[in-house]
Amino acid sequence: MGDIKREDDAVEIAEAPRFAYGERVACRTVVRNDGTFPGKDIGAVLVQRGDIGYVRAIGTFLQQYYIYTVEWVGSGQQVGMRAKELCTLDALPPEVLERFSDRLEDLRSLGRA
């Protein structure tokens, strides 16, 4: 555990969580196993960029970061994610909604059965 390094001095948990329970999110990057996901090799891809899932739990790490447990629709697996790896699909800001107004229905239906 001595090799865990903090990326910056910002303390995320001083603010409210960015995402809520049940919120629909998309993955912003490819996420690989860093050794904390059981049953998969280190370096194995866990989540692809653009995958859609739902926040199932919110925890913390190192008394600094929120970790969002996201259940991914395509695979059914739950993976712990940092906020910087996620993008909301349910609480898009007005400027984003305006920009994509011609595709709004497509955005609303992503990841829904």
N, CA, C and O atoms as CSV, one atom per row, in Angstrom:
chain,resi,resn,atom,element,x,y,z
A,1,MET,N,N,0.817,-1.198,0.000
A,1,MET,CA,C,0.000,0.000,0.000
A,1,MET,C,C,0.860,1.261,0.000
A,1,MET,O,O,0.324,2.359,-0.156
A,2,GLY,N,N,2.152,1.141,0.167
A,2,GLY,CA,C,3.021,2.297,0.180
A,2,GLY,C,C,3.188,2.950,-1.174
A,2,GLY,O,O,3.727,4.053,-1.262
A,3,ASP,N,N,2.732,2.287,-2.248
A,3,ASP,CA,C,2.909,2.840,-3.587
A,3,ASP,C,C,1.695,3.618,-4.083
A,3,ASP,O,O,1.667,4.034,-5.241
A,4,ILE,N,N,0.691,3.823,-3.230
A,4,ILE,CA,C,-0.481,4.603,-3.620
A,4,ILE,C,C,-0.105,6.073,-3.590
A,4,ILE,O,O,0.393,6.581,-2.586
A,5,LYS,N,N,-0.351,6.749,-4.705
A,5,LYS,CA,C,-0.003,8.165,-4.801
A,5,LYS,C,C,-1.253,8.992,-5.097
A,5,LYS,O,O,-2.104,8.591,-5.890
A,6,ARG,N,N,-1.344,10.119,-4.465
A,6,ARG,CA,C,-2.439,11.047,-4.737
A,6,ARG,C,C,-2.087,11.835,-5.984
A,6,ARG,O,O,-0.946,12.264,-6.158
A,7,GLU,N,N,-3.079,12.026,-6.859
A,7,GLU,CA,C,-2.854,12.749,-8.108
A,7,GLU,C,C,-2.721,14.245,-7.897
A,7,GLU,O,O,-1.965,14.913,-8.603
A,8,ASP,N,N,-3.444,14.765,-6.941
A,8,ASP,CA,C,-3.401,16.199,-6.669
A,8,ASP,C,C,-3.830,16.430,-5.232
A,8,ASP,O,O,-4.147,15.489,-4.504
A,9,ASP,N,N,-3.836,17.670,-4.839
A,9,ASP,CA,C,-4.198,17.990,-3.462
A,9,ASP,C,C,-5.683,18.290,-3.286
A,9,ASP,O,O,-6.132,18.561,-2.173
A,10,ALA,N,N,-6.445,18.245,-4.372
A,10,ALA,CA,C,-7.881,18.529,-4.285
A,10,ALA,C,C,-8.581,17.443,-3.473
A,10,ALA,O,O,-8.287,16.257,-3.624
A,11,VAL,N,N,-9.498,17.851,-2.621
A,11,VAL,CA,C,-10.271,16.910,-1.820
A,11,VAL,C,C,-11.707,16.942,-2.336
A,11,VAL,O,O,-12.500,17.808,-1.967
A,12,GLU,N,N,-12.019,15.972,-3.201
A,12,GLU,CA,C,-13.350,15.899,-3.812
A,12,GLU,C,C,-14.458,15.809,-2.778
A,12,GLU,O,O,-15.523,16.403,-2.946
A,13,ILE,N,N,-14.205,15.057,-1.700
A,13,ILE,CA,C,-15.285,14.787,-0.747
A,13,ILE,C,C,-15.658,16.000,0.102
A,13,ILE,O,O,-16.571,15.926,0.924
A,14,ALA,N,N,-14.949,17.122,-0.095
A,14,ALA,CA,C,-15.342,18.364,0.577
A,14,ALA,C,C,-16.619,18.922,-0.056
A,14,ALA,O,O,-17.316,19.734,0.553
A,15,GLU,N,N,-16.920,18.485,-1.270
A,15,GLU,CA,C,-18.132,18.896,-1.991
A,15,GLU,C,C,-19.104,17.722,-2.063
A,15,GLU,O,O,-18.740,16.589,-1.749
A,16,ALA,N,N,-20.319,17.991,-2.472
A,16,ALA,CA,C,-21.308,16.916,-2.666
A,16,ALA,C,C,-20.873,16.042,-3.846
A,16,ALA,O,O,-20.168,16.515,-4.738
A,17,PRO,N,N,-21.289,14.773,-3.856
A,17,PRO,CA,C,-20.952,13.915,-5.000
A,17,PRO,C,C,-21.475,14.515,-6.306
A,17,PRO,O,O,-22.524,15.158,-6.319
A,18,ARG,N,N,-20.751,14.307,-7.391
A,18,ARG,CA,C,-21.125,14.842,-8.691
A,18,ARG,C,C,-22.294,14.069,-9.300
A,18,ARG,O,O,-23.085,14.633,-10.057
A,19,PHE,N,N,-22.405,12.779,-8.971
A,19,PHE,CA,C,-23.454,11.935,-9.524
A,19,PHE,C,C,-24.325,11.391,-8.399
A,19,PHE,O,O,-23.885,11.305,-7.253
A,20,ALA,N,N,-25.565,11.022,-8.730
A,20,ALA,CA,C,-26.521,10.533,-7.741
A,20,ALA,C,C,-26.808,9.051,-7.971
A,20,ALA,O,O,-26.562,8.516,-9.051
A,21,TYR,N,N,-27.331,8.406,-6.939
A,21,TYR,CA,C,-27.739,7.008,-7.064
A,21,TYR,C,C,-28.747,6.869,-8.202
A,21,TYR,O,O,-29.690,7.653,-8.304
A,22,GLY,N,N,-28.545,5.880,-9.046
A,22,GLY,CA,C,-29.468,5.624,-10.149
A,22,GLY,C,C,-29.240,6.485,-11.372
A,22,GLY,O,O,-29.906,6.287,-12.388
A,23,GLU,N,N,-28.321,7.436,-11.309
A,23,GLU,CA,C,-28.068,8.324,-12.443
A,23,GLU,C,C,-27.436,7.551,-13.603
A,23,GLU,O,O,-26.560,6.709,-13.403
A,24,ARG,N,N,-27.887,7.848,-14.788
A,24,ARG,CA,C,-27.378,7.206,-16.008
A,24,ARG,C,C,-26.129,7.957,-16.457
A,24,ARG,O,O,-26.149,9.176,-16.625
A,25,VAL,N,N,-25.039,7.208,-16.650
A,25,VAL,CA,C,-23.758,7.806,-17.004
A,25,VAL,C,C,-23.127,7.075,-18.188
A,25,VAL,O,O,-23.483,5.939,-18.498
A,26,ALA,N,N,-22.180,7.755,-18.841
A,26,ALA,CA,C,-21.391,7.151,-19.912
A,26,ALA,C,C,-19.926,7.219,-19.501
A,26,ALA,O,O,-19.505,8.135,-18.794
A,27,CYS,N,N,-19.163,6.240,-19.953
A,27,CYS,CA,C,-17.737,6.200,-19.657
A,27,CYS,C,C,-16.993,7.094,-20.646
A,27,CYS,O,O,-17.229,7.021,-21.852
A,28,ARG,N,N,-16.099,7.936,-20.139
A,28,ARG,CA,C,-15.357,8.877,-20.984
A,28,ARG,C,C,-14.067,8.284,-21.544
A,28,ARG,O,O,-13.535,8.797,-22.528
A,29,THR,N,N,-13.555,7.216,-20.939
A,29,THR,CA,C,-12.284,6.624,-21.357
A,29,THR,C,C,-12.355,5.106,-21.271
A,29,THR,O,O,-13.284,4.553,-20.682
A,30,VAL,N,N,-11.383,4.443,-21.853
A,30,VAL,CA,C,-11.254,3.002,-21.664
A,30,VAL,C,C,-10.725,2.781,-20.250
A,30,VAL,O,O,-9.751,3.417,-19.848
A,31,VAL,N,N,-11.357,1.884,-19.491
A,31,VAL,CA,C,-10.941,1.610,-18.123
A,31,VAL,C,C,-10.412,0.179,-18.053
A,31,VAL,O,O,-11.086,-0.775,-18.441
A,32,ARG,N,N,-9.191,0.060,-17.548
A,32,ARG,CA,C,-8.538,-1.247,-17.425
A,32,ARG,C,C,-8.417,-1.640,-15.956
A,32,ARG,O,O,-8.423,-0.786,-15.069
A,33,ASN,N,N,-8.309,-2.924,-15.717
A,33,ASN,CA,C,-8.158,-3.427,-14.359
A,33,ASN,C,C,-6.795,-3.022,-13.798
A,33,ASN,O,O,-5.753,-3.351,-14.365
A,34,ASP,N,N,-6.821,-2.311,-12.688
A,34,ASP,CA,C,-5.580,-1.906,-12.022
A,34,ASP,C,C,-5.176,-2.904,-10.946
A,34,ASP,O,O,-4.261,-2.654,-10.161
A,35,GLY,N,N,-5.863,-4.024,-10.922
A,35,GLY,CA,C,-5.588,-5.054,-9.924
A,35,GLY,C,C,-6.634,-5.122,-8.841
A,35,GLY,O,O,-6.567,-5.998,-7.978
A,36,THR,N,N,-7.602,-4.224,-8.859
A,36,THR,CA,C,-8.636,-4.198,-7.825
A,36,THR,C,C,-9.920,-4.901,-8.245
A,36,THR,O,O,-10.839,-5.042,-7.438
A,37,PHE,N,N,-9.994,-5.349,-9.510
A,37,PHE,CA,C,-11.193,-6.043,-9.982
A,37,PHE,C,C,-10.898,-7.547,-9.990
A,37,PHE,O,O,-10.072,-8.006,-10.779
A,38,PRO,N,N,-11.565,-8.318,-9.122
A,38,PRO,CA,C,-11.266,-9.752,-9.022
A,38,PRO,C,C,-11.704,-10.534,-10.259
A,38,PRO,O,O,-12.723,-10.236,-10.883
A,39,GLY,N,N,-10.903,-11.538,-10.588
A,39,GLY,CA,C,-11.267,-12.432,-11.685
A,39,GLY,C,C,-10.838,-11.965,-13.058
A,39,GLY,O,O,-11.089,-12.658,-14.044
A,40,LYS,N,N,-10.208,-10.828,-13.152
A,40,LYS,CA,C,-9.716,-10.303,-14.436
A,40,LYS,C,C,-8.227,-10.014,-14.301
A,40,LYS,O,O,-7.758,-9.612,-13.237
A,41,ASP,N,N,-7.496,-10.220,-15.375
A,41,ASP,CA,C,-6.067,-9.923,-15.378
A,41,ASP,C,C,-5.824,-8.424,-15.250
A,41,ASP,O,O,-6.635,-7.612,-15.694
A,42,ILE,N,N,-4.705,-8.072,-14.641
A,42,ILE,CA,C,-4.310,-6.668,-14.592
A,42,ILE,C,C,-4.104,-6.192,-16.023
A,42,ILE,O,O,-3.429,-6.850,-16.816
A,43,GLY,N,N,-4.686,-5.053,-16.344
A,43,GLY,CA,C,-4.608,-4.495,-17.689
A,43,GLY,C,C,-5.769,-4.883,-18.585
A,43,GLY,O,O,-5.929,-4.318,-19.666
A,44,ALA,N,N,-6.587,-5.842,-18.152
A,44,ALA,CA,C,-7.756,-6.242,-18.954
A,44,ALA,C,C,-8.755,-5.094,-19.016
A,44,ALA,O,O,-8.967,-4.394,-18.025
A,45,VAL,N,N,-9.367,-4.902,-20.177
A,45,VAL,CA,C,-10.363,-3.835,-20.342
A,45,VAL,C,C,-11.632,-4.212,-19.584
A,45,VAL,O,O,-12.192,-5.290,-19.787
A,46,LEU,N,N,-12.075,-3.319,-18.714
A,46,LEU,CA,C,-13.302,-3.523,-17.954
A,46,LEU,C,C,-14.472,-2.768,-18.567
A,46,LEU,O,O,-15.594,-3.273,-18.613
A,47,VAL,N,N,-14.200,-1.546,-19.041
A,47,VAL,CA,C,-15.247,-0.690,-19.599
A,47,VAL,C,C,-14.678,0.030,-20.814
A,47,VAL,O,O,-13.553,0.530,-20.783
A,48,GLN,N,N,-15.460,0.076,-21.873
A,48,GLN,CA,C,-15.056,0.784,-23.088
A,48,GLN,C,C,-15.563,2.223,-23.055
A,48,GLN,O,O,-16.568,2.522,-22.409
A,49,ARG,N,N,-14.876,3.090,-23.740
A,49,ARG,CA,C,-15.334,4.480,-23.879
A,49,ARG,C,C,-16.711,4.459,-24.536
A,49,ARG,O,O,-16.916,3.774,-25.539
A,50,GLY,N,N,-17.648,5.205,-23.972
A,50,GLY,CA,C,-19.002,5.285,-24.513
A,50,GLY,C,C,-19.966,4.285,-23.911
A,50,GLY,O,O,-21.170,4.390,-24.146
A,51,ASP,N,N,-19.482,3.313,-23.138
A,51,ASP,CA,C,-20.395,2.371,-22.478
A,51,ASP,C,C,-21.314,3.141,-21.542
A,51,ASP,O,O,-20.938,4.177,-20.994
A,52,ILE,N,N,-22.527,2.619,-21.366
A,52,ILE,CA,C,-23.544,3.292,-20.561
A,52,ILE,C,C,-23.892,2.438,-19.354
A,52,ILE,O,O,-24.033,1.219,-19.455
A,53,GLY,N,N,-24.030,3.103,-18.200
A,53,GLY,CA,C,-24.371,2.391,-16.980
A,53,GLY,C,C,-25.119,3.270,-16.008
A,53,GLY,O,O,-25.455,4.416,-16.309
A,54,TYR,N,N,-25.375,2.715,-14.831
A,54,TYR,CA,C,-26.126,3.407,-13.785
A,54,TYR,C,C,-25.332,3.386,-12.485
A,54,TYR,O,O,-24.754,2.361,-12.124
A,55,VAL,N,N,-25.303,4.523,-11.777
A,55,VAL,CA,C,-24.613,4.606,-10.495
A,55,VAL,C,C,-25.402,3.782,-9.477
A,55,VAL,O,O,-26.589,4.025,-9.257
A,56,ARG,N,N,-24.729,2.803,-8.858
A,56,ARG,CA,C,-25.374,1.923,-7.886
A,56,ARG,C,C,-24.953,2.206,-6.450
A,56,ARG,O,O,-25.697,1.909,-5.516
A,57,ALA,N,N,-23.761,2.779,-6.265
A,57,ALA,CA,C,-23.281,3.090,-4.914
A,57,ALA,C,C,-22.248,4.211,-5.009
A,57,ALA,O,O,-21.638,4.434,-6.054
A,58,ILE,N,N,-22.071,4.908,-3.889
A,58,ILE,CA,C,-21.081,5.990,-3.822
A,58,ILE,C,C,-20.260,5.784,-2.559
A,58,ILE,O,O,-20.797,5.738,-1.452
A,59,GLY,N,N,-18.950,5.659,-2.742
A,59,GLY,CA,C,-18.042,5.493,-1.615
A,59,GLY,C,C,-16.917,6.501,-1.720
A,59,GLY,O,O,-16.968,7.411,-2.548
A,60,THR,N,N,-15.900,6.345,-0.884
A,60,THR,CA,C,-14.751,7.237,-0.934
A,60,THR,C,C,-13.464,6.418,-0.930
A,60,THR,O,O,-13.461,5.241,-0.571
A,61,PHE,N,N,-12.372,7.065,-1.337
A,61,PHE,CA,C,-11.048,6.443,-1.369
A,61,PHE,C,C,-10.033,7.455,-0.878
A,61,PHE,O,O,-10.035,8.609,-1.307
A,62,LEU,N,N,-9.165,7.018,0.025
A,62,LEU,CA,C,-8.106,7.862,0.591
A,62,LEU,C,C,-8.633,9.145,1.237
A,62,LEU,O,O,-7.909,10.137,1.317
A,63,GLN,N,N,-9.859,9.135,1.687
A,63,GLN,CA,C,-10.485,10.311,2.285
A,63,GLN,C,C,-10.335,11.540,1.395
A,63,GLN,O,O,-10.224,12.668,1.874
A,64,GLN,N,N,-10.332,11.288,0.073
A,64,GLN,CA,C,-10.115,12.376,-0.879
A,64,GLN,C,C,-11.070,12.311,-2.063
A,64,GLN,O,O,-11.597,13.339,-2.488
A,65,TYR,N,N,-11.297,11.119,-2.600
A,65,TYR,CA,C,-12.063,10.973,-3.839
A,65,TYR,C,C,-13.361,10.215,-3.613
A,65,TYR,O,O,-13.446,9.347,-2.744
A,66,TYR,N,N,-14.372,10.555,-4.410
A,66,TYR,CA,C,-15.565,9.720,-4.482
A,66,TYR,C,C,-15.284,8.595,-5.465
A,66,TYR,O,O,-14.655,8.806,-6.502
A,67,ILE,N,N,-15.749,7.413,-5.136
A,67,ILE,CA,C,-15.722,6.279,-6.053
A,67,ILE,C,C,-17.174,5.892,-6.297
A,67,ILE,O,O,-17.916,5.595,-5.360
A,68,TYR,N,N,-17.567,5.899,-7.557
A,68,TYR,CA,C,-18.933,5.576,-7.958
A,68,TYR,C,C,-18.951,4.144,-8.475
A,68,TYR,O,O,-18.264,3.821,-9.445
A,69,THR,N,N,-19.736,3.287,-7.830
A,69,THR,CA,C,-19.914,1.934,-8.345
A,69,THR,C,C,-20.960,2.025,-9.437
A,69,THR,O,O,-22.113,2.378,-9.187
A,70,VAL,N,N,-20.540,1.700,-10.662
A,70,VAL,CA,C,-21.430,1.811,-11.816
A,70,VAL,C,C,-21.703,0.417,-12.357
A,70,VAL,O,O,-20.779,-0.362,-12.596
A,71,GLU,N,N,-22.979,0.112,-12.547
A,71,GLU,CA,C,-23.368,-1.140,-13.191
A,71,GLU,C,C,-23.508,-0.857,-14.681
A,71,GLU,O,O,-24.347,-0.056,-15.096
A,72,TRP,N,N,-22.673,-1.525,-15.485
A,72,TRP,CA,C,-22.632,-1.292,-16.923
A,72,TRP,C,C,-23.666,-2.154,-17.625
A,72,TRP,O,O,-23.686,-3.373,-17.453
A,73,VAL,N,N,-24.527,-1.525,-18.418
A,73,VAL,CA,C,-25.665,-2.177,-19.067
A,73,VAL,C,C,-25.213,-3.331,-19.960
A,73,VAL,O,O,-25.803,-4.410,-19.915
A,74,GLY,N,N,-24.185,-3.122,-20.763
A,74,GLY,CA,C,-23.756,-4.132,-21.725
A,74,GLY,C,C,-23.197,-5.392,-21.104
A,74,GLY,O,O,-23.467,-6.493,-21.585
A,75,SER,N,N,-22.417,-5.248,-20.035
A,75,SER,CA,C,-21.745,-6.399,-19.428
A,75,SER,C,C,-22.402,-6.864,-18.139
A,75,SER,O,O,-22.228,-8.013,-17.734
A,76,GLY,N,N,-23.151,-5.988,-17.495
A,76,GLY,CA,C,-23.777,-6.329,-16.220
A,76,GLY,C,C,-22.817,-6.277,-15.047
A,76,GLY,O,O,-23.229,-6.490,-13.907
A,77,GLN,N,N,-21.537,-5.997,-15.303
A,77,GLN,CA,C,-20.584,-5.944,-14.198
A,77,GLN,C,C,-20.585,-4.568,-13.547
A,77,GLN,O,O,-20.913,-3.559,-14.172
A,78,GLN,N,N,-20.207,-4.560,-12.273
A,78,GLN,CA,C,-20.122,-3.313,-11.521
A,78,GLN,C,C,-18.652,-2.960,-11.326
A,78,GLN,O,O,-17.854,-3.783,-10.877
A,79,VAL,N,N,-18.313,-1.728,-11.671
A,79,VAL,CA,C,-16.927,-1.275,-11.620
A,79,VAL,C,C,-16.866,0.052,-10.864
A,79,VAL,O,O,-17.709,0.927,-11.067
A,80,GLY,N,N,-15.870,0.197,-9.997
A,80,GLY,CA,C,-15.658,1.453,-9.283
A,80,GLY,C,C,-15.003,2.469,-10.207
A,80,GLY,O,O,-14.002,2.168,-10.857
A,81,MET,N,N,-15.565,3.669,-10.265
A,81,MET,CA,C,-15.118,4.696,-11.205
A,81,MET,C,C,-14.923,6.027,-10.489
A,81,MET,O,O,-15.622,6.333,-9.523
A,82,ARG,N,N,-13.965,6.816,-10.975
A,82,ARG,CA,C,-13.792,8.191,-10.521
A,82,ARG,C,C,-14.693,9.096,-11.350
A,82,ARG,O,O,-15.063,8.747,-12.471
A,83,ALA,N,N,-15.046,10.252,-10.806
A,83,ALA,CA,C,-15.913,11.209,-11.506
A,83,ALA,C,C,-15.322,11.623,-12.840
A,83,ALA,O,O,-16.055,11.791,-13.814
A,84,LYS,N,N,-14.002,11.791,-12.900
A,84,LYS,CA,C,-13.369,12.233,-14.142
A,84,LYS,C,C,-13.489,11.203,-15.259
A,84,LYS,O,O,-13.234,11.529,-16.419
A,85,GLU,N,N,-13.870,9.972,-14.941
A,85,GLU,CA,C,-14.032,8.921,-15.942
A,85,GLU,C,C,-15.468,8.821,-16.456
A,85,GLU,O,O,-15.758,8.029,-17.352
A,86,LEU,N,N,-16.370,9.633,-15.880
A,86,LEU,CA,C,-17.798,9.534,-16.184
A,86,LEU,C,C,-18.380,10.837,-16.720
A,86,LEU,O,O,-17.858,11.926,-16.480
A,87,CYS,N,N,-19.468,10.689,-17.448
A,87,CYS,CA,C,-20.246,11.825,-17.951
A,87,CYS,C,C,-21.717,11.507,-17.732
A,87,CYS,O,O,-22.166,10.411,-18.066
A,88,THR,N,N,-22.463,12.435,-17.183
A,88,THR,CA,C,-23.886,12.202,-16.947
A,88,THR,C,C,-24.661,12.159,-18.259
A,88,THR,O,O,-24.300,12.828,-19.227
A,89,LEU,N,N,-25.711,11.380,-18.278
A,89,LEU,CA,C,-26.646,11.399,-19.401
A,89,LEU,C,C,-28.018,11.871,-18.937
A,89,LEU,O,O,-28.907,12.105,-19.757
A,90,ASP,N,N,-28.193,12.010,-17.630
A,90,ASP,CA,C,-29.487,12.413,-17.078
A,90,ASP,C,C,-29.548,13.881,-16.683
A,90,ASP,O,O,-30.630,14.467,-16.671
A,91,ALA,N,N,-28.420,14.481,-16.363
A,91,ALA,CA,C,-28.417,15.866,-15.871
A,91,ALA,C,C,-27.530,16.736,-16.751
A,91,ALA,O,O,-26.654,17.447,-16.257
A,92,LEU,N,N,-27.761,16.676,-18.041
A,92,LEU,CA,C,-26.947,17.470,-18.966
A,92,LEU,C,C,-27.252,18.951,-18.792
A,92,LEU,O,O,-28.415,19.330,-18.656
A,93,PRO,N,N,-26.222,19.792,-18.794
A,93,PRO,CA,C,-26.431,21.235,-18.652
A,93,PRO,C,C,-27.208,21.800,-19.841
A,93,PRO,O,O,-27.164,21.231,-20.932
A,94,PRO,N,N,-27.916,22.909,-19.643
A,94,PRO,CA,C,-28.725,23.504,-20.708
A,94,PRO,C,C,-27.946,23.786,-21.994
A,94,PRO,O,O,-28.482,23.608,-23.088
A,95,GLU,N,N,-26.683,24.226,-21.876
A,95,GLU,CA,C,-25.900,24.541,-23.077
A,95,GLU,C,C,-25.608,23.279,-23.906
A,95,GLU,O,O,-25.508,23.349,-25.131
A,96,VAL,N,N,-25.475,22.145,-23.241
A,96,VAL,CA,C,-25.256,20.882,-23.962
A,96,VAL,C,C,-26.557,20.445,-24.631
A,96,VAL,O,O,-26.555,20.031,-25.790
A,97,LEU,N,N,-27.656,20.537,-23.905
A,97,LEU,CA,C,-28.953,20.176,-24.473
A,97,LEU,C,C,-29.276,21.022,-25.700
A,97,LEU,O,O,-29.800,20.516,-26.692
A,98,GLU,N,N,-28.961,22.311,-25.626
A,98,GLU,CA,C,-29.207,23.211,-26.755
A,98,GLU,C,C,-28.351,22.818,-27.963
A,98,GLU,O,O,-28.823,22.804,-29.100
A,99,ARG,N,N,-27.108,22.505,-27.693
A,99,ARG,CA,C,-26.179,22.152,-28.776
A,99,ARG,C,C,-26.590,20.873,-29.502
A,99,ARG,O,O,-26.395,20.746,-30.711
A,100,PHE,N,N,-27.154,19.938,-28.763
A,100,PHE,CA,C,-27.546,18.650,-29.343
A,100,PHE,C,C,-29.062,18.513,-29.470
A,100,PHE,O,O,-29.587,17.400,-29.466
A,101,SER,N,N,-29.750,19.617,-29.581
A,101,SER,CA,C,-31.210,19.581,-29.606
A,101,SER,C,C,-31.774,18.706,-30.721
A,101,SER,O,O,-32.843,18.117,-30.559
A,102,ASP,N,N,-31.066,18.613,-31.862
A,102,ASP,CA,C,-31.553,17.784,-32.954
A,102,ASP,C,C,-31.419,16.295,-32.657
A,102,ASP,O,O,-32.028,15.465,-33.333
A,103,ARG,N,N,-30.622,15.958,-31.646
A,103,ARG,CA,C,-30.436,14.545,-31.275
A,103,ARG,C,C,-30.874,14.281,-29.838
A,103,ARG,O,O,-30.450,13.297,-29.231
A,104,LEU,N,N,-31.714,15.147,-29.295
A,104,LEU,CA,C,-32.124,15.056,-27.899
A,104,LEU,C,C,-32.823,13.735,-27.575
A,104,LEU,O,O,-32.536,13.127,-26.543
A,105,GLU,N,N,-33.716,13.291,-28.421
A,105,GLU,CA,C,-34.417,12.025,-28.169
A,105,GLU,C,C,-33.451,10.847,-28.173
A,105,GLU,O,O,-33.610,9.916,-27.384
A,106,ASP,N,N,-32.456,10.876,-29.047
A,106,ASP,CA,C,-31.437,9.820,-29.064
A,106,ASP,C,C,-30.668,9.811,-27.750
A,106,ASP,O,O,-30.405,8.745,-27.193
A,107,LEU,N,N,-30.303,11.000,-27.247
A,107,LEU,CA,C,-29.582,11.085,-25.976
A,107,LEU,C,C,-30.419,10.563,-24.824
A,107,LEU,O,O,-29.912,9.866,-23.945
A,108,ARG,N,N,-31.704,10.900,-24.825
A,108,ARG,CA,C,-32.591,10.475,-23.730
A,108,ARG,C,C,-32.810,8.967,-23.715
A,108,ARG,O,O,-33.038,8.387,-22.653
A,109,SER,N,N,-32.743,8.323,-24.884
A,109,SER,CA,C,-33.020,6.898,-24.948
A,109,SER,C,C,-31.789,6.016,-24.742
A,109,SER,O,O,-31.935,4.808,-24.554
A,110,LEU,N,N,-30.582,6.582,-24.773
A,110,LEU,CA,C,-29.367,5.793,-24.606
A,110,LEU,C,C,-29.386,4.995,-23.313
A,110,LEU,O,O,-29.619,5.547,-22.238
A,111,GLY,N,N,-29.143,3.703,-23.420
A,111,GLY,CA,C,-29.024,2.859,-22.234
A,111,GLY,C,C,-30.326,2.500,-21.572
A,111,GLY,O,O,-30.321,1.862,-20.519
A,112,ARG,N,N,-31.418,2.880,-22.140
A,112,ARG,CA,C,-32.733,2.537,-21.565
A,112,ARG,C,C,-33.330,1.375,-22.322
A,112,ARG,O,O,-33.209,1.285,-23.544
A,113,ALA,N,N,-33.963,0.503,-21.602
A,113,ALA,CA,C,-34.555,-0.696,-22.227
A,113,ALA,C,C,-35.862,-0.392,-22.931
A,113,ALA,O,O,-36.479,-1.291,-23.503
